[in-house]
Amino acid sequence: MEFEFDEDEDSPYPEVRASVSNVDDTEMPALTIRMWVIGLFLTLASGCANLFFNFRQPAPSIVSNVLILLAHPLGKLFALTLPIRVFRLPRWLGGYEFSLNPGPWNIKEHALVFIMANVSIGVPTALNAVVVAEIYYGVKLGYGFNALLILTTQLTGFSLAGLCRRFLVWPASMVWPQNLIVCTLLNTLHAEEEDARGGVSRFRFFCYACVGSFFYFFLPGFLFQALSIFSFVCWIKPNDIVVNQLFGVSGGLGMSVLVFDWSQISWIASPLMVPWWAQVQVFLGFFIVYWVLCPILYYTNSWDLSYFPIMSNDLYDRFGDKYDVRRVLTANNEFNQTQYEEYSPLFLPASYAITYLIAFALASAVVVHTVLYHGRTVIRGFTQVRTEKDDIHAKLMRAYPEVPDWWYLLSFLACFGLAILTAELWHTGIPVWALIIAIALPAVYLVPSGYVFAMTGQSIGINLIAQIIPGMILPGKPIPNMIFKAYATQTLAEGSQFVGDLKLGHYIKLPPRATFIVQMTSTAFVGLLQVAVKEWMFANIEDICQTDQKDFLTCPHNQVIYTTSVIWGLIGPARQFGASSIYHPQLYAIIIGAVLPLPFWYWQRRWPNRYVQYINTPVILNGVGLIPPATGINYSSWFLAGFIFQYLVRRRNFGWWSKFNYILSSALDCGTVLAVLFIFFTLQFPNGGVNLEWWGNTVYTETADFKRLPLRSPPAGGIVPS
């Protein structure tokens, strides 16, 4: 029997009706003092912790869903303990009334804490670019430049998101599926219902698992570090290069599968949070690309790959050594053609060669897949968005004053002006016209990519475009290239994140001006603090970003950004992938990527079944995009954990899984994060740290895997590209 619903009283979309409440209490307080205290405390702490983990490998990260669980008991505690008293400011301060405890901890306060964190606790691309400029190019522009660069890249996206909300937030057809999970979790936490199944409560289970995870991490994180780099096959045959390349953990393909460090297992994402069907496709892509295609290309010495490590974050010269970028740089950090011809072309290890091969295929596959599977939906969204009838959520939001467009426009103009000031005042080398192009790219892409993201949950990035364009218009200039990419990619990513959170506020019925204030405040505060933490780390931590840094602060993400700046900014796409380059055939992957979705689309239309509908070519290709800096073990161990929890446990004990699975994921993240910080600041950092020298902490360092040895040695006179 199907139940009818009134379109005037609910959403026309069943998934929204199942997750989002269609009633609102306009008197429910939102911008409360306790919300600010809890939100800023969790957001600032998480933003700083994530910045620290950004420089470590392996490392966990704090995601905003974890903060939903952490904020709830804090809010309950504040509601129980703070005085229920109304305070009144003097008349000369406006005479406003407020209370430290305006009643029960409510869902609107909770949602604002989540939004505050969701838009700000990640590490901005621009901050990694700053580190690369300082370490690899010797360009140190100071805290002021760093802070303005981070704020302008972040808040420009915020401004664009606000200007696009009439297209991407208000229409009912803009579902934003990822927000439905957050709405369900928030509604569950605030339902105040006893669990009929009894047993341990979710919160108590979270506490037990978090404490257990904290103490367990002392094993792989300090006492027995070989558990984190558990390449047991390589320990048996430490000098066999092929075995170490296939089964290695540090620089291998990870066929050994097992590892006992949650930060390794959850490196690409928590395996307890990603749906099983998506994990299968991601691992299928990894299996085909890195366990089948990569060995074939490497061991047949295609593109001279076997002269270099199979997995590496570095670039190489014709002698098999790390590429000495200084030898092809002028005094003002620009490309020197003469010295380049005398020294060496740039050679890619297998990990990078395959990364760009797949990136070219993905660039066209995403477009074709979107047209085939979602073309009609996107067109309908463009043509009907202005005439779409308001659903109940849009009607309920009329009770609150809307944010005027000029607030967002003023914010955009201010950020753009600061961006020009930043580029010109510190003489970064990026012209104003290039800065305009960099910001124009996400401005053009935000609405169409937002349509696809809002309706399908599939994001469309411009990473490759944001590297090719500056490589062509600013040839031989790596630092302007990084700044261009930071503005283009970070603005689009932040814009998508901001607009998604605006939709969450729409679903929870948050006053739009409250959302505006929270988003802008948290982004600014966290950005400024992250820059300060970065400055402290690089001033006080010895050998940071060096490959042999004793606390694993090797800066893997920064190494990747440096590599891309050399390939696309310094050497340039014309030299690296032009007709005279050995990597030129990779461009044909664009054609292959355009063709790949066609047979699956035809198969689904001709013989539809429940398995075929899950096949998503862009997901399969995009899943391997974290290599490098990720290695094979981050995928194989992740898939094994996902198989256990998302397949076996879910099928055999769905009751336990539905009650505790996501709680367990959050607890493992929190416990590991706290343990990493505790170990570093109490055992490893003070006074040179405590070092435990024994077999369990050194065995993995004696393997060809850890040393990342290549299969072949280059000829005496250097490699001659074939």
C-alpha positions in Angstrom: 0.0 0.0 0.0 1.4 3.4 -0.9 0.8 6.4 1.3 -0.2 9.6 -0.2 1.3 12.9 0.8 0.3 16.5 0.3 2.9 18.4 -1.8 2.0 21.6 0.0 2.9 20.0 3.4 6.1 18.1 2.5 8.8 17.6 -0.1 8.0 15.9 -3.4 11.1 13.7 -3.0 10.7 10.6 -0.9 14.3 10.5 0.3 13.9 14.1 1.7 10.6 13.2 3.4 12.3 10.2 5.1 15.2 12.3 6.5 14.0 15.9 7.0 11.3 17.3 9.3 8.5 19.3 7.7 7.8 21.3 10.8 9.6 24.2 12.4 9.8 26.0 15.7 10.6 29.6 14.9 11.1 30.4 18.6 13.9 27.8 19.0 17.2 29.6 19.8 20.1 29.2 17.4 22.8 31.8 17.8 23.4 31.0 21.5 26.5 31.7 23.6 26.9 28.0 24.3 26.7 27.2 20.6 29.5 29.7 20.0 31.6 28.3 22.8 31.1 24.6 21.8 31.4 25.4 18.0 34.5 27.5 18.2 36.2 25.2 20.6 35.7 22.1 18.5 36.2 23.9 15.2 39.5 25.6 16.2 40.8 22.4 17.9 39.9 20.2 14.9 41.3 22.7 12.4 44.6 22.8 14.2 44.8 19.0 14.6 44.0 18.5 10.9 46.7 20.9 10.0 49.2 18.9 12.1 48.0 15.6 10.5 48.3 17.2 7.0 52.1 17.1 7.5 52.2 13.5 8.7 52.1 10.1 6.9 50.2 8.1 7.9 47.7 10.2 9.8 44.0 10.3 10.6 41.9 13.3 10.2 38.9 14.8 12.0 35.8 14.9 9.9 32.8 17.1 10.7 30.5 14.1 11.3 32.7 13.2 14.3 32.1 16.6 15.7 28.3 16.0 15.6 28.9 13.3 18.1 31.3 15.3 20.3 29.1 18.4 20.3 26.0 16.5 21.5 27.2 15.6 25.1 28.8 19.0 25.5 25.6 20.7 24.6 23.7 18.4 27.0 26.2 19.2 29.7 25.9 22.9 29.2 22.2 22.7 29.3 22.3 20.8 32.7 25.0 23.0 34.4 24.8 26.6 33.2 22.6 29.0 35.2 19.1 29.6 33.8 19.2 33.4 34.1 18.6 36.2 31.7 21.2 38.9 31.5 20.6 42.4 30.1 23.2 44.6 28.6 23.3 48.3 29.5 21.2 50.6 27.4 24.4 52.2 26.0 25.2 48.7 24.6 21.8 48.2 23.1 19.9 46.8 26.0 19.9 43.3 24.5 18.9 40.3 26.7 20.6 36.9 26.6 20.9 33.8 28.6 23.8 31.3 29.1 21.2 28.6 29.2 18.2 29.3 27.0 16.7 25.8 27.5 17.4 22.3 26.2 20.3 21.8 23.8 18.5 21.9 20.4 18.9 20.7 16.9 19.5 24.2 15.4 22.4 24.9 17.7 23.8 21.5 16.9 23.4 22.1 13.1 25.2 25.4 13.4 28.1 23.7 15.2 28.3 21.2 12.3 28.2 23.9 9.7 30.8 25.9 11.5 33.2 22.9 11.4 32.2 21.5 8.0 33.3 24.6 6.1 36.6 25.3 7.9 38.4 22.3 9.5 40.0 21.1 6.3 43.4 22.2 5.2 43.3 24.8 2.4 45.2 24.0 -0.8 46.7 27.5 -0.5 48.4 26.7 2.8 50.1 23.7 1.2 51.2 25.9 -1.7 52.7 28.3 0.8 54.7 25.5 2.4 56.0 24.4 -1.0 57.0 27.9 -1.9 59.0 28.2 1.3 60.7 24.8 1.4 61.3 24.0 -2.2 61.6 27.5 -3.8 63.0 29.5 -0.9 60.2 32.1 -1.1 59.1 33.2 2.4 56.5 35.9 2.3 55.5 35.9 6.0 52.4 35.5 8.1 50.5 38.4 6.5 50.7 37.1 3.0 49.9 33.5 4.1 46.9 34.7 6.1 45.5 36.8 3.3 46.0 34.1 0.7 44.2 31.5 2.8 41.3 33.9 3.7 40.8 35.1 0.1 40.8 31.6 -1.4 38.3 30.4 1.3 35.9 33.3 1.5 35.7 33.9 -2.3 34.1 30.5 -2.5 31.8 31.5 0.3 30.7 34.6 -1.5 30.0 32.8 -4.8 28.0 30.2 -2.9 25.7 32.8 -1.5 25.1 34.4 -4.8 24.1 31.0 -6.3 21.7 29.9 -3.5 18.5 30.7 -5.6 19.7 28.1 -8.1 21.3 25.5 -5.8 19.5 25.9 -2.4 15.9 27.1 -2.6 14.5 24.7 -5.3 13.2 21.4 -4.0 14.9 19.5 -6.8 18.3 20.4 -5.3 18.3 17.5 -2.9 22.0 17.4 -1.9 22.0 13.7 -0.8 25.0 14.0 1.5 22.9 16.4 3.7 20.2 13.8 4.2 22.7 11.7 6.2 23.5 14.6 8.5 19.8 15.4 8.9 19.0 11.8 9.8 21.8 11.8 12.4 20.8 15.1 13.9 17.1 14.1 14.1 18.1 10.8 15.7 20.2 12.4 18.4 17.5 15.0 19.2 14.5 12.5 19.1 15.1 11.8 22.8 13.8 8.3 22.4 15.1 5.3 24.4 16.5 2.5 22.2 14.0 -0.3 22.3 16.8 -2.8 21.8 18.4 -2.0 25.1 22.0 -2.8 25.9 24.9 -0.3 25.7 23.9 3.2 24.6 25.6 4.7 21.5 27.3 7.4 23.6 28.7 4.9 26.1 29.9 2.7 23.2 31.6 5.7 21.7 33.4 6.4 24.9 34.6 2.8 25.3 35.8 2.5 21.7 37.5 5.9 21.8 39.4 5.1 25.0 40.4 1.7 23.6 41.5 3.2 20.3 43.6 5.8 22.2 45.5 3.3 24.2 45.8 0.8 21.3 47.5 3.4 19.1 50.5 3.4 21.4 51.5 0.1 19.8 51.7 1.0 16.1 52.4 4.7 16.9 55.2 4.4 19.3 56.0 1.0 20.9 55.9 -1.3 17.9 55.9 0.8 14.8 56.3 -2.1 12.4 52.6 -2.7 13.0 52.0 0.5 11.1 54.3 -0.5 8.2 53.5 -4.2 8.4 55.3 -5.4 5.3 56.0 -8.9 6.7 56.7 -10.4 3.3 59.3 -7.8 2.7 60.9 -8.6 6.1 61.4 -12.1 4.9 63.0 -11.1 1.6 64.3 -7.5 2.3 66.5 -7.3 -0.7 64.2 -8.8 -3.3 63.1 -5.7 -5.2 60.2 -7.2 -7.1 58.7 -8.8 -3.9 59.2 -5.5 -2.1 57.5 -3.5 -4.9 54.5 -5.8 -5.0 54.0 -6.4 -1.3 55.5 -3.3 0.2 53.8 -0.7 2.4 56.0 2.3 2.3 56.6 2.4 -1.5 54.9 -0.7 -2.8 51.6 -1.9 -4.2 50.3 -3.2 -0.9 49.5 -6.8 -1.9 50.2 -7.9 1.7 46.8 -6.3 2.6 47.3 -6.5 6.4 48.2 -3.5 8.5 47.4 -2.7 12.2 47.3 1.0 12.2 43.9 2.8 11.8 45.6 5.9 10.4 46.8 3.7 7.5 43.5 1.9 7.0 41.5 5.2 7.0 44.0 7.2 5.0 41.7 7.6 2.0 38.5 7.6 4.0 36.9 5.6 6.8 36.0 2.2 5.5 33.1 2.1 7.9 31.5 5.3 6.4 31.7 4.5 2.6 28.9 2.4 1.2 29.9 -1.1 0.2 28.9 -0.6 -3.5 31.2 2.4 -3.7 34.1 0.6 -2.0 33.8 -2.3 -4.5 34.1 0.2 -7.4 37.0 2.1 -5.9 38.9 -1.1 -5.2 38.0 -2.4 -8.6 39.6 0.7 -10.1 42.6 0.3 -7.9 43.0 -3.4 -8.7 42.8 -2.8 -12.5 45.0 0.3 -12.5 47.7 -0.6 -9.9 47.6 -4.3 -9.5 47.3 -5.1 -13.3 48.1 -2.1 -15.5 50.9 -0.6 -13.3 53.0 -3.9 -13.1 52.6 -4.4 -16.9 53.8 -0.9 -17.7 56.6 -1.0 -15.1 58.1 -4.4 -15.8 58.0 -3.8 -19.5 59.9 -0.6 -18.9 57.3 1.5 -20.7 58.1 5.2 -20.5 61.4 4.1 -18.8 59.5 3.5 -15.6 61.6 0.7 -14.2 64.6 3.0 -13.7 62.7 4.7 -10.9 60.8 3.5 -7.8 57.3 2.1 -8.6 55.7 4.3 -5.9 57.2 7.7 -5.2 56.3 11.3 -4.5 59.5 12.5 -6.2 60.5 13.4 -9.7 63.7 12.1 -11.4 66.3 13.1 -13.9 68.0 10.9 -16.6 70.6 9.6 -14.1 67.9 8.1 -11.8 68.4 10.8 -9.1 65.8 13.1 -7.7 65.3 15.9 -10.1 67.3 19.0 -8.9 64.9 21.8 -9.7 67.4 24.4 -8.7 69.4 23.5 -11.8 66.7 24.7 -14.2 65.6 27.8 -12.2 66.7 31.3 -12.7 67.4 33.6 -9.8 63.8 34.8 -9.8 62.4 31.2 -9.8 61.5 31.0 -13.5 62.4 28.3 -16.0 65.8 28.3 -17.6 65.6 26.6 -21.0 69.4 26.5 -21.6 70.1 24.8 -18.3 67.2 22.4 -18.8 68.6 21.2 -22.1 72.1 20.7 -20.5 70.7 18.9 -17.4 67.8 16.5 -18.1 64.2 16.1 -19.1 61.8 15.4 -16.3 61.0 11.7 -15.7 57.9 10.5 -13.8 57.8 7.4 -11.5 55.1 4.9 -12.2 52.8 6.4 -9.6 52.8 9.8 -11.2 52.7 8.6 -14.8 49.6 6.5 -14.1 48.0 9.3 -12.0 48.1 11.6 -15.0 47.1 8.8 -17.4 43.9 8.3 -15.3 43.4 12.0 -14.9 43.2 12.5 -18.6 40.7 9.6 -18.9 38.7 10.9 -16.0 38.4 14.4 -17.5 36.4 13.2 -20.4 34.7 10.2 -18.7 33.0 12.6 -16.2 31.5 14.7 -18.9 30.2 11.8 -21.0 28.9 10.0 -17.9 27.1 13.1 -16.7 25.5 13.7 -20.1 24.4 10.1 -20.5 23.1 9.4 -17.0 22.1 12.9 -15.7 21.8 15.1 -18.8 18.0 15.3 -18.8 18.0 16.1 -15.0 20.5 18.8 -15.4 18.7 20.4 -18.3 15.5 20.2 -16.4 17.1 21.9 -13.5 18.3 24.8 -15.7 15.0 25.2 -17.4 12.6 24.8 -14.5 14.5 26.2 -11.5 12.9 29.6 -11.8 9.4 28.2 -12.1 9.7 25.4 -9.6 7.0 25.4 -7.0 8.2 26.0 -3.4 8.1 22.9 -1.2 7.2 23.0 2.5 10.8 23.7 3.4 11.0 26.8 1.3 7.7 28.0 2.7 8.9 27.5 6.3 12.1 29.5 5.5 10.0 32.5 4.6 9.6 33.1 8.4 13.2 34.3 8.6 14.8 37.4 7.1 16.9 36.4 4.0 20.5 37.4 3.6 20.6 40.3 1.1 22.5 39.6 -2.1 24.6 42.7 -1.5 26.1 41.1 1.7 27.6 38.3 -0.5 28.5 40.7 -3.3 30.3 43.0 -0.9 32.1 40.0 0.5 33.1 38.9 -2.9 34.4 42.3 -3.9 36.3 42.6 -0.7 37.9 39.2 -1.1 38.8 39.9 -4.8 40.3 43.3 -3.8 42.4 41.6 -1.1 43.4 38.9 -3.6 44.8 41.6 -6.0 46.4 43.4 -3.1 48.0 40.2 -1.9 49.4 39.3 -5.3 50.7 42.8 -6.0 52.0 43.9 -2.6 54.1 40.8 -2.1 55.2 40.6 -5.8 54.1 37.0 -6.3 54.5 37.2 -10.1 50.9 36.4 -10.9 49.4 39.2 -13.0 45.9 40.6 -12.2 44.5 39.3 -15.5 45.6 35.8 -14.6 44.0 36.2 -11.2 40.7 37.2 -12.8 40.8 34.0 -15.0 41.6 31.9 -11.9 38.5 33.2 -10.1 36.4 33.2 -13.2 36.9 29.4 -13.6 35.0 28.4 -10.4 32.5 31.2 -10.9 31.6 29.6 -14.2 31.7 26.0 -12.9 29.9 26.4 -9.6 26.3 26.4 -10.9 26.6 23.5 -13.4 28.8 21.4 -11.1 26.5 22.3 -8.2 23.5 21.0 -10.1 25.2 17.6 -10.7 26.5 17.5 -7.1 23.1 18.5 -5.6 21.1 15.9 -7.6 23.6 13.0 -7.8 26.1 13.4 -5.0 28.9 13.3 -7.6 31.3 16.3 -7.5 33.0 17.6 -10.6 36.4 19.1 -10.0 38.6 21.3 -12.2 42.0 20.2 -10.9 43.4 19.2 -14.3 42.1 22.4 -16.0 43.4 24.5 -13.2 46.9 23.1 -13.9 46.9 23.2 -17.7 45.6 26.8 -18.1 48.3 28.5 -15.9 50.9 26.1 -17.4 50.0 27.6 -20.9 49.4 31.2 -20.0 52.2 31.5 -17.4 54.9 29.2 -18.7 58.0 28.5 -16.6 56.5 30.2 -13.4 55.8 27.6 -10.7 54.8 29.9 -7.9 52.2 31.9 -9.9 51.0 28.5 -11.2 50.4 27.3 -7.6 48.6 30.5 -6.7 46.4 30.3 -9.8 45.6 26.7 -8.9 44.9 27.5 -5.3 42.3 30.2 -6.2 40.7 28.1 -8.9 40.4 24.8 -7.1 39.9 26.0 -3.6 37.3 28.5 -4.5 35.2 25.9 -6.3 35.7 23.3 -3.5 34.8 25.8 -0.8 31.9 27.2 -2.9 30.4 23.7 -3.2 30.9 23.0 0.5 29.4 26.3 1.5 26.4 25.9 -0.8 25.8 22.4 0.5 25.8 23.7 4.0 23.4 26.4 3.1 21.0 23.6 1.9 21.5 21.9 5.3 20.5 25.1 7.0 17.5 25.2 4.7 16.5 21.7 5.7 17.0 22.3 9.5 15.3 25.7 9.2 18.2 27.8 10.4 17.9 31.5 10.1 19.9 32.4 6.9 21.6 35.2 8.6 22.8 32.9 11.4 24.3 30.6 8.9 26.0 33.5 7.1 27.6 34.7 10.4 28.7 31.3 11.5 30.2 30.3 8.1 32.2 33.5 7.8 33.3 33.7 11.4 34.6 30.1 11.6 36.3 30.2 8.2 38.2 33.4 9.2 39.2 32.3 12.7 40.3 28.8 11.7 42.2 30.1 8.7 44.2 32.6 10.8 44.9 30.0 13.5 46.0 27.3 11.0 48.5 29.8 9.5 49.8 30.5 13.1 50.1 26.8 13.8 52.0 26.2 10.6 54.4 29.0 11.4 55.0 27.4 14.9 55.6 23.9 13.5 58.1 25.0 10.9 60.0 27.1 13.4 60.2 24.4 16.1 60.0 20.9 14.6 63.3 19.6 13.4 63.6 18.2 9.9 60.0 18.8 9.1 59.1 17.8 5.5 62.3 15.7 5.2 61.9 12.0 4.1 63.7 10.8 7.3 61.8 13.0 9.8 61.7 10.9 13.0 58.0 11.6 13.8 56.8 10.9 10.2 56.1 14.6 9.6 57.2 14.1 5.9 54.6 16.4 4.4 53.2 14.0 1.7 50.6 16.4 0.4 53.1 19.2 0.1 55.4 16.9 -1.9 52.5 16.2 -4.4 51.8 19.9 -4.8 55.5 20.6 -5.4 55.6 17.9 -8.0 52.6 19.3 -9.9 54.1 22.8 -9.7 57.2 21.5 -11.4 55.4 19.5 -14.0 52.7 22.0 -15.0 54.2 25.3 -13.8 58.0 25.1 -14.3 58.5 22.5 -17.1 55.0 23.1 -18.6 52.4 20.9 -20.3 53.8 21.6 -23.7 57.2 20.1 -22.9 56.1 17.4 -20.5 53.2 16.0 -22.7 53.9 17.6 -26.1 54.6 15.7 -29.3 58.3 15.3 -28.6 57.7 13.9 -25.1 57.7 10.2 -24.2 54.5 10.9 -22.2 52.6 12.3 -25.2 50.6 9.0 -25.8 48.9 9.6 -22.4 46.8 12.3 -24.1 45.0 9.5 -26.0 43.5 8.5 -22.6 41.1 11.5 -23.1 39.5 9.5 -26.0 39.5 6.3 -24.1 37.8 8.0 -21.1 35.1 9.4 -23.4 34.3 5.9 -24.6 34.4 4.0 -21.3 30.9 5.0 -20.0 29.2 4.1 -23.3 29.1 0.2 -22.9 27.9 0.4 -19.3 25.2 2.9 -20.2 24.0 0.7 -23.1 24.2 -2.4 -20.9 22.1 -0.7 -18.2 19.4 0.4 -20.7 19.4 -2.9 -22.6 19.6 -5.4 -19.7 18.8 -3.4 -16.5 19.4 -5.1 -13.2 20.3 -4.1 -9.6 24.1 -4.7 -10.1 24.5 -2.8 -13.3 22.9 0.4 -11.9 25.8 0.8 -9.5 28.5 0.8 -12.1 29.9 4.4 -12.3 33.0 4.9 -14.5 34.0 8.2 -13.0 33.9 6.7 -9.5 36.1 3.8 -10.6 38.6 6.2 -12.2 38.5 8.9 -9.5 38.9 6.4 -6.7 42.6 6.0 -7.3 43.3 9.7 -7.4 44.8 9.8 -3.9 47.9 7.9 -5.2 50.3 9.6 -4.5 50.7 10.3 -1.6 48.7 7.3 -0.7 50.2 3.9 -1.5 48.8 0.4 -2.2 48.3 -0.6 1.4 46.0 2.3 2.0 43.6 0.8 -0.5 44.0 -2.9 0.2 43.7 -2.6 4.0 40.8 -0.1 3.6 38.9 -2.6 1.4 39.5 -5.5 3.8 38.1 -3.5 6.7 35.2 -2.4 4.5 34.5 -6.0 3.6 34.3 -7.0 7.2 32.1 -4.2 8.4 30.1 -3.0 5.4 29.5 -6.4 4.0 29.9 -9.3 6.5 28.7 -7.5 9.7 26.0 -5.6 7.9 24.6 -8.8 6.4 24.9 -11.0 9.4 24.1 -8.6 12.3 22.3 -5.6 10.8 21.0 -4.6 14.2 24.5 -4.1 15.7 25.7 -2.5 12.5 22.9 0.0 12.3 23.3 1.0 15.9 27.1 1.1 16.3 28.9 1.1 12.9 29.1 4.8 12.4 29.7 5.4 16.1 32.6 3.0 15.9 34.1 4.8 13.0 33.9 8.1 14.8 35.4 6.6 18.0 38.4 5.1 16.1 39.0 8.5 14.4 38.8 10.4 17.7 40.9 8.0 19.7 43.6 7.8 17.1 43.7 11.6 16.7 44.1 12.1 20.4 46.8 9.4 20.7 48.8 10.9 17.8 48.8 14.3 19.4 49.5 13.0 22.9 52.4 10.8 21.8 54.0 13.7 19.7 53.7 16.4 22.3 54.6 14.3 25.4 57.0 11.6 24.1 58.4 12.6 20.7 58.8 16.4 20.7 60.0 17.6 24.1 63.8 17.7 24.6 64.5 15.7 21.4 62.0 13.0 22.3 62.2 9.4 23.5 63.4 6.9 20.9 62.8 3.1 21.4 65.5 1.4 19.4 64.5 -2.3 18.9 63.6 -4.7 16.2 60.0 -3.8 16.1 60.8 -0.1 15.4 63.6 -0.7 12.9 62.9 -3.9 10.9 60.9 -2.2 8.2 63.7 0.4 7.6 66.0 -2.3 6.2 63.8 -3.3 3.3 63.9 -2.4 -0.4 60.3 -1.2 0.1 61.2 1.4 2.7 64.3 2.5 0.7 62.1 2.6 -2.5 64.7 1.0 -4.7 64.1 0.8 -8.5 64.1 -2.4 -10.6 66.9 -1.2 -12.9 69.9 1.1 -12.7 70.1 3.8 -15.4 72.8 3.5 -18.1 76.1 5.1 -17.3 75.5 8.1 -19.6 71.9 8.6 -18.4 68.6 7.5 -19.8 68.0 8.3 -23.5 64.2 8.7 -23.9 62.9 6.2 -26.4 
